[in-house]
């Protein structure tokens, strides 16, 4: 009869098990669904009729109920990739995009291709990760470390459609600022 030494168990629990957990980890984000919507994109629930809210890449989305967070999601950025769909071959493999939340899915100006999704992507964003003829896709998404409109100016009500970033930054004496959406 062999006896297991406590040192062996300690080695297993501290080194081997975490190593296997890291090796076989398949997801770093949340899983949800996405639909697409087409123009007109204005007005939005986040920024009203301000057309400067859209990134020049046109990679943006409307937040579904699961991530809307009562408007606090406005300005959040997510890494998004298509992981599957009803039709095989819909996803564009090995493609991840970064989108910006600019609207609330329940209030978009044009009808989304599917209701009740986690995100409703702009046509450009959807086509970047999936066949644009698809109605909806399954996605993996992860919020990036960027400041939201509310985090930049917590004294301004969340439902306010504008943000004066420059005056806020000067008030806080921030000396450098890089625009993630040139």
Backbone torsions as a table, in degrees:
resi	resn	phi	psi	omega
1	UNK	NA	131.2	178.1
2	UNK	-101.1	150.1	-178.6
3	UNK	-117.4	134.1	178.9
4	UNK	-82.3	128.2	179.7
5	UNK	-82.6	144.1	178.8
6	UNK	-58.2	-29.8	179.1
7	UNK	-65.4	-36.4	178.7
8	UNK	-65.9	-41.7	178.7
9	UNK	-65.6	-39.0	178.1
10	UNK	-63.7	-44.2	177.7
11	UNK	-60.0	-45.3	179.3
12	UNK	-60.6	-47.7	-175.6
13	UNK	-71.1	-30.5	-177.2
14	UNK	-89.6	-27.7	-172.7
15	UNK	-121.0	-51.2	-172.9
16	UNK	-70.8	-48.9	-177.4
17	UNK	-62.7	-47.9	176.6
18	UNK	-62.1	-33.4	178.2
19	UNK	-62.5	-46.5	178.9
20	UNK	-66.5	-36.2	177.8
21	UNK	-61.2	-42.9	179.2
22	UNK	-69.4	-38.7	-178.6
23	UNK	-65.5	-34.4	-174.0
24	UNK	-106.5	14.8	177.0
25	UNK	-72.4	127.1	-176.6
26	UNK	-110.3	-15.6	-176.2
27	UNK	-136.5	134.6	176.8
28	UNK	-109.3	-2.4	-176.2
29	UNK	-131.9	-163.0	176.6
30	UNK	-93.3	160.6	178.5
31	UNK	-114.8	138.0	180.0
32	UNK	-157.5	-159.4	179.5
33	UNK	-127.0	157.6	178.2
34	UNK	-139.9	144.5	172.2
35	UNK	-119.4	-174.8	176.5
36	UNK	-130.9	157.3	173.6
37	UNK	-139.6	157.8	-175.0
38	UNK	-114.5	168.1	177.7
39	UNK	-59.2	154.2	8.8
40	UNK	-79.5	141.8	179.3
41	UNK	-97.9	-11.4	-179.6
42	UNK	-107.0	148.8	-4.9
43	UNK	-78.5	162.8	177.5
44	UNK	-114.1	158.6	177.4
45	UNK	-73.5	-17.3	-179.9
46	UNK	-86.8	-46.6	-169.8
47	UNK	-130.4	13.6	177.8
48	UNK	64.9	-132.9	-176.5
49	UNK	-99.0	16.1	179.9
50	UNK	-75.7	107.6	-177.0
51	UNK	-72.2	-13.1	179.6
52	UNK	-75.3	-5.6	179.4
53	UNK	-69.4	-20.9	-175.8
54	UNK	-86.2	132.4	176.1
55	UNK	-65.6	150.6	-177.9
56	UNK	-62.3	-22.9	178.8
57	UNK	-75.6	-13.5	-174.2
58	UNK	63.4	22.6	176.1
59	UNK	-95.8	90.2	-178.8
60	UNK	-142.9	172.1	-176.6
61	UNK	-154.8	164.3	170.6
62	UNK	-104.3	138.0	-177.9
63	UNK	-83.2	134.4	172.9
64	UNK	-79.1	175.4	-177.0
65	UNK	-56.3	-33.9	-176.7
66	UNK	-66.2	-25.8	-179.6
67	UNK	-122.2	-1.0	-177.1
68	UNK	-59.4	-41.8	174.8
69	UNK	55.9	43.2	177.0
70	UNK	57.1	32.4	178.4
71	UNK	95.4	-11.4	-179.5
72	UNK	-68.5	-15.4	-179.9
73	UNK	-77.7	-10.7	179.2
74	UNK	-56.1	124.5	-179.9
75	UNK	90.6	-13.4	177.8
76	UNK	-62.6	150.2	177.9
77	UNK	-118.8	141.4	-178.5
78	UNK	-131.2	144.3	166.5
79	UNK	-87.8	129.5	-174.4
80	UNK	-132.3	137.5	172.9
81	UNK	-141.2	148.6	177.9
82	UNK	-81.3	130.5	179.4
83	UNK	-111.9	-23.0	177.1
84	UNK	-172.9	169.1	177.1
85	UNK	-156.9	172.7	-179.6
86	UNK	-62.3	-33.0	-179.9
87	UNK	-105.6	124.6	178.4
88	UNK	-59.4	139.1	178.7
89	UNK	88.5	4.3	-180.0
90	UNK	-70.2	-41.4	-177.7
91	UNK	-73.2	143.7	172.0
92	UNK	-88.2	114.0	-173.3
93	UNK	-63.6	148.8	174.0
94	UNK	56.0	35.3	179.5
95	UNK	-122.6	123.4	176.2
96	UNK	-125.1	135.7	178.5
97	UNK	-119.4	160.4	173.7
98	UNK	-111.6	121.2	-178.9
99	UNK	-114.6	163.3	177.6
100	UNK	-121.3	134.9	177.5
101	UNK	-79.5	123.3	-179.2
102	UNK	-124.6	-4.1	-174.1
103	UNK	-156.8	171.5	176.0
104	UNK	-104.1	127.1	-173.9
105	UNK	-57.3	-35.7	-178.5
106	UNK	-72.4	-12.3	-176.9
107	UNK	-118.2	12.5	-177.1
108	UNK	-64.3	151.0	-176.2
109	UNK	-68.9	-31.3	178.0
110	UNK	-116.1	153.4	-175.2
111	UNK	-70.3	129.5	175.9
112	UNK	-67.7	158.9	179.2
113	UNK	-69.2	-18.9	175.9
114	UNK	-151.9	147.5	-179.9
115	UNK	-95.5	156.8	173.0
116	UNK	74.6	21.3	-179.8
117	UNK	-87.9	164.6	178.6
118	UNK	-66.5	-40.9	179.4
119	UNK	-139.9	151.2	170.3
120	UNK	-118.2	111.4	-174.7
121	UNK	-86.1	149.7	171.7
122	UNK	-61.8	160.2	179.3
123	UNK	-56.2	-41.3	-179.3
124	UNK	-63.7	-44.9	-179.5
125	UNK	-64.9	-44.6	-179.4
126	UNK	-61.8	-46.6	-178.4
127	UNK	-66.3	-21.4	179.8
128	UNK	-73.3	-23.9	-176.9
129	UNK	-119.6	-9.5	-177.1
130	UNK	-152.8	163.8	174.3
131	UNK	-61.9	125.3	-173.3
132	UNK	-69.5	-9.1	177.3
133	UNK	-83.2	-9.3	179.2
134	UNK	-70.1	146.9	177.6
135	UNK	-80.7	-45.9	177.8
136	UNK	-150.6	160.2	-179.5
137	UNK	-136.6	161.1	171.5
138	UNK	-94.2	134.5	-175.1
139	UNK	-126.6	157.3	165.1
140	UNK	-110.8	133.8	-179.4
141	UNK	-139.8	149.9	-179.8
142	UNK	-143.9	128.4	178.2
143	UNK	-68.7	135.9	177.4
144	UNK	-89.7	165.6	-177.5
145	UNK	-84.2	75.2	176.7
146	UNK	-127.7	157.2	179.7
147	UNK	-83.8	138.8	175.2
148	UNK	-86.7	170.0	178.0
149	UNK	-56.7	-42.4	-178.0
150	UNK	-71.5	-35.3	179.2
151	UNK	-68.9	-31.6	177.4
152	UNK	-68.8	-37.5	-177.3
153	UNK	-140.6	80.8	-175.3
154	UNK	-67.5	-12.7	179.0
155	UNK	-83.0	-17.8	178.7
156	UNK	-83.3	134.0	179.4
157	UNK	-57.6	145.0	-178.1
158	UNK	-60.1	-34.9	-176.1
159	UNK	-83.0	4.4	177.1
160	UNK	-71.3	130.5	-173.3
161	UNK	-80.0	-1.7	-178.3
162	UNK	-135.3	159.5	178.3
163	UNK	-141.7	126.2	177.5
164	UNK	-95.2	81.3	-176.5
165	UNK	-60.7	-40.1	-174.9
166	UNK	-61.9	-47.3	-178.6
167	UNK	-67.8	-35.9	178.0
168	UNK	-64.2	-44.0	-179.2
169	UNK	-64.5	-41.4	178.6
170	UNK	-67.0	-36.1	177.4
171	UNK	-62.4	-36.4	-178.2
172	UNK	-88.1	-2.0	178.8
173	UNK	57.7	41.0	174.1
174	UNK	-77.4	130.1	-174.3
175	UNK	-94.0	-18.9	178.6
176	UNK	-137.0	144.0	-179.0
177	UNK	-148.8	129.2	176.3
178	UNK	-116.0	128.9	-179.7
179	UNK	-78.9	116.2	-179.7
180	UNK	-71.1	-9.1	-179.1
181	UNK	-125.5	74.5	-177.8
182	UNK	-64.4	NA	NA
